[in-house]
Amino acid sequence: MKVFACTAVMLQSVLGFVVGTEPSNDIQIVISFLYNLVKFTAPAFIFGILYSTMRTNMNSDLKNYPHYLKNQWSALFVPTIWWTLAYLLIFPTVQQINHYNNLSSFLWQFINGNAAPHLWYNTMMLQFIILMPLFWMLGRWANNSDSRALWIIIITIVGYFAWIYFYDLKVFHGLESTNWYLLDRLFISFIIYGIFGVIAWIYREQFENLIKKSWIFILVALIATFIWTNKELLSFGFPLKLANAPYYKPSMTLYSLLVIGSVATLAINHLRKNSKVLPVFHFLAVYAYRAYLSNVFWLEIIWLIFGKTLAQSHPIWSIFICYFLTWILSFCSAYLLHIIWSKMKSGAKQITA
């Protein structure tokens, strides 16, 4: 789930850059299809994080919380801090909404996710890490109680669709679209995927049987929902604005859940066959988050060197070449920086010893 999400989100970044060059309407339609195709990344990542965290820490409580946070600090928070600084100091032009002009605005841009186009996700995702004890409690409460799990699912669905109705009414092209834009990085806006990740692990046998038996329905519904999302985006006309395809719509919510089910079906199939690709996915999953953090950094370099020029003359070629190079550089840098950082820590321990 993490590998699919990370790989797809890099294409989102590339498409955002290319659509900014104002390509022809035909190219914008292609971009619309590609963008909606990969518009499942944040939900899939949140689902994957909660699923794997419940798998390894379900019986944890507040006594284990400091140890959990310590592990997450090095795995998630430290890379986020370094890459956020890199964007603000090296590529300040990629900031969103506003640009910093003093220390207070610098710190605000640092924590609110506006340091780069994709860092809003970090602000949202780290909230789930901080609030993880609540999900542990929810998991233990629902464990071995089908009725409780069912009520959690019902309340989550009703509450979440009420939330996105409110978002659509007030924020998405609403009166508060400018003032309340930070709601898109509040954990509540992705709570359904976190809670479903918890329930999917607790009732993993039922979850696996369900998606295995209904994979044809999932596939058909996925195609239908994909067509729905494209009709919605293209209904706004041209020039294409990718901001008109937010996660907080019924169509996008259903599409994300169906993609999660499809990826889970694929994963379960490989797991049961002990597929040879599993070690590759496990390796990539370790570095997926750090590769995600760096992707816009490398894309900006590629864009400045030749990407923008190529996009203006051959936008489709630009999409594929920039995407391929961004993916390679992001994962290679994540791996190499991990090795360098590990050796630095090892050397420091030897010196202090």
C-alpha positions in Angstrom: 0.0 0.0 0.0 2.8 2.4 0.9 4.8 1.6 -2.3 1.7 2.1 -4.5 0.9 5.4 -2.8 4.4 6.7 -2.9 4.8 5.8 -6.6 1.5 7.3 -7.6 2.0 10.6 -5.7 5.2 11.4 -7.6 3.1 11.4 -10.8 0.7 13.9 -9.1 3.7 16.2 -8.6 4.8 15.9 -12.2 1.3 16.5 -13.6 1.0 19.6 -11.4 4.2 21.0 -12.9 3.2 20.2 -16.5 -0.4 21.6 -16.3 1.2 24.8 -15.2 2.7 25.2 -18.7 -0.8 25.6 -20.1 -0.8 22.7 -22.6 -3.5 22.2 -25.2 -7.0 21.1 -24.1 -6.3 17.6 -25.5 -3.2 17.3 -23.3 -5.1 18.7 -20.3 -7.7 15.9 -20.8 -4.9 13.3 -20.6 -3.6 15.0 -17.5 -7.1 14.9 -16.0 -7.3 11.2 -16.5 -3.8 10.5 -15.2 -4.4 12.8 -12.2 -7.6 11.1 -11.2 -6.1 7.7 -11.8 -3.5 8.3 -9.0 -5.7 10.4 -6.8 -5.7 7.8 -4.0 -2.3 8.3 -2.5 -3.0 10.0 0.9 -5.9 7.7 1.8 -3.9 4.6 0.8 -0.9 5.7 2.9 -3.0 6.4 5.9 -4.8 3.1 5.6 -1.4 1.3 5.3 0.1 3.1 8.3 -2.8 2.3 10.6 -3.0 -1.3 9.3 0.7 -2.0 9.9 0.8 -0.1 13.2 -2.1 -2.1 14.6 -0.3 -5.3 13.4 2.8 -4.4 15.4 1.5 -2.3 18.2 -2.2 -3.2 18.8 -1.6 -4.2 22.4 0.3 -1.1 23.2 -0.9 1.5 25.8 0.2 4.8 27.2 3.1 3.1 28.9 4.5 2.1 25.5 3.7 5.5 23.9 7.1 7.2 24.6 8.9 4.2 23.0 6.6 4.4 20.0 7.1 8.1 19.6 10.9 7.7 19.9 10.9 5.2 17.0 8.6 7.4 14.9 10.7 10.4 15.7 13.7 8.9 13.9 11.7 7.3 11.2 9.2 10.0 10.3 9.8 13.3 12.1 13.5 13.7 11.5 13.3 13.2 7.7 10.3 15.6 7.6 12.3 18.3 9.5 15.3 18.0 7.2 13.4 17.9 3.9 11.1 20.8 5.0 14.2 22.9 5.8 15.7 21.9 2.4 12.6 23.2 0.6 12.4 26.4 2.5 16.0 27.3 2.2 17.0 25.9 -1.2 13.8 26.1 -3.2 11.6 28.7 -1.4 9.7 29.3 -4.7 7.8 26.0 -4.3 6.0 27.3 -1.3 2.2 27.3 -1.3 -0.4 29.9 -0.4 2.1 32.4 1.1 5.9 32.9 1.3 7.8 33.5 4.5 9.4 37.0 5.0 10.4 36.8 8.7 11.1 34.2 11.4 7.5 33.8 12.5 6.2 33.3 8.9 9.1 30.9 8.3 8.1 28.8 11.3 4.5 28.9 10.2 5.3 27.7 6.7 7.5 25.0 8.3 4.7 23.5 10.4 1.6 24.1 8.2 2.7 22.0 5.2 3.1 24.9 2.8 6.9 24.6 2.3 6.3 22.5 -0.8 3.2 21.3 -2.8 3.2 17.9 -1.2 4.1 18.6 2.4 0.5 19.3 3.5 0.3 15.5 3.7 3.1 15.4 6.4 1.2 17.8 8.6 -1.9 15.6 8.3 -0.2 12.2 8.6 1.9 13.1 11.6 -1.3 13.9 13.5 -2.2 10.3 13.2 1.1 9.3 14.7 0.6 11.6 17.7 -2.9 10.4 18.2 -2.1 6.7 17.8 -3.1 5.8 21.4 -6.7 6.6 20.5 -6.6 4.1 17.6 -5.0 1.5 19.9 -7.9 2.0 22.3 -10.4 1.8 19.5 -8.9 -1.4 18.2 -9.0 -3.1 21.5 -12.6 -2.0 22.1 -13.7 -3.4 18.7 -11.6 -6.6 19.0 -13.7 -9.8 19.3 -17.0 -7.8 19.1 -18.6 -7.9 15.7 -21.4 -5.5 16.8 -18.9 -2.9 18.0 -16.9 -3.1 14.8 -20.1 -2.8 12.8 -21.2 0.3 14.7 -17.7 1.8 14.3 -18.0 1.3 10.5 -21.5 2.8 10.3 -20.7 5.8 12.5 -17.5 6.4 10.6 -19.2 6.3 7.2 -22.1 8.6 8.3 -19.8 11.0 10.1 -17.3 11.2 7.3 -19.8 11.9 4.6 -21.3 14.5 6.8 -17.8 16.0 7.1 -17.2 16.1 3.3 -20.7 17.6 2.8 -19.7 20.4 5.2 -16.4 20.8 3.4 -18.1 20.9 0.0 -20.6 23.5 1.3 -18.2 25.8 3.1 -14.7 25.3 1.7 -14.6 23.8 -1.8 -15.6 26.8 -3.8 -17.5 28.0 -0.7 -17.3 31.2 1.2 -14.4 30.0 3.4 -12.3 28.4 0.6 -9.4 30.8 1.4 -9.8 31.1 5.2 -10.3 27.4 6.0 -7.9 25.8 3.5 -6.0 24.2 6.4 -9.0 21.8 6.9 -7.6 19.8 4.1 -4.7 18.7 6.3 -6.7 18.1 9.5 -6.6 14.4 10.4 -10.4 14.3 10.5 -10.4 14.8 6.7 -8.8 11.3 6.4 -10.2 9.6 9.5 -12.2 7.1 7.5 -9.1 5.5 6.1 -7.3 5.3 9.4 -10.3 3.7 11.2 -10.8 1.3 8.3 -7.1 0.4 8.5 -7.6 -0.5 12.2 -10.7 -2.6 11.5 -9.1 -4.3 8.5 -6.3 -5.6 10.7 -8.5 -6.7 13.6 -10.8 -8.5 11.2 -8.2 -9.4 8.7 -9.6 -12.8 7.9 -13.0 -11.4 7.1 -11.5 -8.5 5.3 -9.4 -10.8 3.1 -12.3 -13.1 2.4 -14.5 -10.1 1.5 -12.2 -8.6 -1.1 -11.3 -12.0 -2.5 -14.9 -12.8 -3.2 -15.9 -9.4 -4.4 -12.9 -8.4 -6.5 -14.9 -8.4 -9.7 -17.4 -6.0 -8.2 -14.5 -3.9 -6.9 -13.0 -3.7 -10.3 -16.3 -2.7 -12.0 -17.1 -0.1 -9.4 -13.5 1.2 -9.6 -13.9 1.8 -13.4 -17.3 3.5 -12.9 -16.0 5.7 -10.1 -13.0 6.7 -12.1 -15.3 7.8 -15.0 -17.3 9.7 -12.4 -14.3 11.6 -11.1 -13.2 12.6 -14.6 -16.6 13.9 -15.5 -16.6 16.0 -12.4 -13.1 17.5 -13.0 -13.7 18.2 -16.7 -17.0 19.8 -15.9 -15.2 22.8 -14.6 -13.8 23.4 -18.1 -10.5 24.8 -19.2 -7.9 25.7 -18.2 -7.7 22.6 -16.1 -7.3 23.2 -12.4 -6.2 20.2 -10.4 -7.4 21.9 -7.2 -10.9 21.0 -8.5 -10.2 17.4 -7.8 -9.9 17.3 -4.0 -10.0 14.2 -1.9 -13.1 15.5 0.0 -15.9 14.4 -2.3 -18.1 11.3 -2.4 -16.6 10.2 -5.7 -13.0 10.5 -4.6 -13.7 8.8 -1.3 -15.3 5.8 -3.0 -12.5 5.7 -5.6 -9.8 5.8 -2.9 -11.5 3.0 -0.9 -11.9 0.9 -4.1 -8.2 1.4 -4.9 -7.3 0.3 -1.4 -9.4 -2.8 -1.9 -7.8 -3.5 -5.2 -4.2 -3.1 -3.9 -5.1 -5.2 -0.9 -6.4 -8.0 -3.2 -3.2 -7.9 -5.3 -1.0 -7.9 -2.1 -2.9 -10.8 -0.6 -2.6 -12.8 -3.8 1.2 -12.3 -3.8 1.5 -13.1 -0.1 -0.4 -16.4 -0.4 1.8 -17.4 -3.3 5.0 -16.2 -1.5 5.7 -14.2 -4.6 9.3 -13.3 -5.5 8.3 -9.7 -5.8 7.6 -9.4 -2.0 11.2 -8.7 -1.0 11.3 -5.9 -3.5 8.1 -4.3 -2.1 9.3 -4.7 1.5 12.6 -3.0 0.5 10.8 -0.1 -1.2 8.3 0.2 1.6 11.1 0.9 4.1 12.1 4.0 2.0 8.8 5.0 0.6 8.1 7.8 3.0 11.6 9.3 2.7 11.4 9.0 -1.1 8.0 10.8 -1.0 9.5 13.7 1.0 12.3 14.3 -1.6 10.3 13.8 -4.8 9.5 17.5 -5.4 13.1 18.5 -4.6 14.4 16.3 -7.4 11.5 17.2 -9.7 12.3 20.9 -9.3 15.9 20.2 -10.3 14.9 18.2 -13.3 12.3 20.8 -14.2 14.9 23.7 -14.1 17.4 21.7 -16.1 15.2 20.5 -19.0 11.8 19.5 -17.8 10.0 22.8 -18.4 11.5 23.3 -21.8 10.5 19.7 -22.8 7.0 20.2 -21.4 6.4 23.2 -23.6 7.2 21.3 -26.7 6.5 17.6 -25.9 4.3 17.5 -22.7 3.5 13.8 -22.8 7.2 12.9 -23.1 7.9 15.4 -20.4 5.5 13.6 -18.0 7.0 10.2 -18.5 10.7 11.3 -18.5 10.3 13.6 -15.5 8.3 11.0 -13.6 10.8 8.2 -14.3 13.8 10.3 -13.2 12.0 11.7 -10.2 11.1 8.1 -9.0 14.7 6.9 -9.5 16.3 9.8 -7.8 13.8 9.9 -4.9 14.3 6.2 -3.9 18.1 6.2 -4.6 18.5 9.3 -2.4 16.4 7.9 0.3 18.5 4.7 0.4 21.9 6.5 0.2 21.0 9.1 2.8 19.8 6.3 5.1 23.2 4.5 4.7 25.1 7.8 5.3 23.1 8.7 8.3 23.5 5.2 9.8 27.3 5.3 9.4 27.4 8.8 10.9 25.5 7.6 14.0 27.6 4.5 14.2 30.8 6.6 14.1 29.5 9.0 16.7 28.7 6.1 19.1 32.3 4.7 18.6 33.8 8.2 19.4 31.7 8.6 22.5 32.5 5.1 23.6 
